[in-house]
């Protein structure tokens, strides 16, 4: 069964500003990290893409902030496949504080593939497309 699972992260001091609040740019990075960890677990991670001479690239990022994470909160980062196209995938995500389940931020990432040799856009590899489609379908049912 192919499913994306929540990823846990503890806020590190490096993630924060001088007052101990997580910097806004870190939330999109947390979503990306959760996706990459899931792709690794599902056998289509960055190493597999590199062997196929492909690299993921970010096309679009949108985030909505609701509350602040602080050092040293533990976070649960949930990702779901919102859409799979021939060349791009939309990942929807939520960052929650683990202790109380409060949603801190939510957003979406749109990613595509490029050829690592010349940087030209590529279609999603069949293996990546299949895993993402299965994960999307699993979340719907």
C-alpha positions in Angstrom: 0.0 0.0 0.0 1.4 3.4 -1.1 0.7 6.2 1.3 2.4 9.3 2.5 2.9 9.3 6.2 3.4 12.2 8.6 7.0 13.1 9.4 8.0 14.3 12.8 10.5 17.1 13.2 11.8 18.9 16.3 12.3 22.7 15.8 16.0 23.4 16.1 17.5 26.7 17.1 18.7 27.3 13.6 15.1 27.3 12.4 14.2 30.3 14.5 14.7 34.0 14.7 16.2 35.8 17.7 13.0 35.4 19.7 12.8 31.6 19.2 10.0 31.7 16.6 10.3 29.5 13.5 11.1 31.7 10.4 8.3 31.7 7.8 10.5 30.3 5.1 11.1 27.1 7.1 7.5 25.9 6.7 7.8 25.2 3.0 11.1 23.5 3.6 9.4 21.2 6.1 6.8 20.2 3.6 9.5 19.5 1.0 11.5 17.5 3.5 8.4 15.4 4.5 7.7 14.7 0.8 11.3 13.7 0.1 11.4 11.4 3.1 8.2 9.7 1.9 9.6 9.4 -1.7 12.7 7.7 -0.2 10.6 5.3 1.8 8.5 4.5 -1.3 11.6 3.7 -3.4 11.5 6.8 -5.7 13.8 9.2 -3.8 16.5 11.6 -5.0 19.0 8.8 -5.5 16.7 6.9 -7.9 16.0 10.2 -9.8 19.7 11.0 -10.0 20.3 7.5 -11.6 17.7 8.5 -14.2 19.5 11.8 -14.7 16.6 13.7 -13.3 16.2 16.3 -10.5 13.1 17.7 -8.8 12.6 21.4 -9.0 10.1 23.7 -7.3 7.6 25.4 -9.7 5.3 27.1 -7.1 5.0 27.4 -3.3 2.0 28.7 -1.4 1.8 28.9 2.4 -0.8 30.1 4.8 0.4 30.8 8.3 -1.9 30.3 11.3 0.2 30.2 14.4 3.9 30.1 15.3 6.1 27.2 16.1 8.8 27.8 18.6 12.0 26.2 19.7 11.9 23.3 20.8 8.4 22.3 19.6 7.9 18.9 18.0 6.1 19.2 14.7 4.0 16.7 12.6 4.3 17.4 8.9 1.6 15.9 6.9 1.7 15.7 3.1 -0.8 14.5 0.5 -0.7 14.3 -3.3 -3.3 16.8 -4.5 -2.8 16.4 -8.3 -0.5 14.3 -10.5 0.0 15.5 -14.1 2.3 14.2 -16.8 5.1 16.6 -15.8 4.1 18.1 -12.5 2.8 17.1 -9.1 1.0 19.2 -6.5 1.7 18.3 -2.9 -0.7 19.7 -0.2 0.6 19.9 3.3 0.0 20.8 6.9 2.4 21.5 9.7 1.0 20.8 13.2 2.4 21.1 16.7 2.5 17.5 17.9 1.7 18.3 21.5 -1.7 19.8 20.9 -2.4 19.2 17.2 -2.8 22.9 16.4 -2.4 23.7 12.7 0.5 26.1 12.4 0.7 26.4 8.6 -0.7 24.8 5.5 0.2 25.1 1.9 1.1 23.5 -1.3 4.1 22.8 -3.4 4.1 22.2 -7.2 7.2 20.3 -8.4 8.4 19.0 -11.7 11.4 17.2 -13.1 14.3 18.5 -15.1 17.1 16.7 -16.9 20.2 16.9 -14.7 22.5 17.2 -17.8 20.9 20.2 -19.5 18.1 21.5 -17.2 15.3 20.9 -19.6 11.9 20.0 -18.3 10.9 16.3 -18.3 7.8 14.3 -17.8 7.6 12.5 -14.4 9.3 9.2 -14.6 6.9 6.2 -14.8 7.9 4.9 -11.4 7.5 8.4 -9.7 4.2 9.0 -11.5 2.9 5.6 -10.4 3.9 6.1 -6.7 2.4 9.5 -6.6 -0.8 8.4 -8.3 -1.2 5.5 -5.8 -0.5 7.8 -2.9 -3.2 10.2 -4.2 -5.7 7.4 -4.7 -5.0 5.9 -1.3 -5.7 9.2 0.4 -9.0 9.5 -1.4 -10.3 6.1 -0.3 
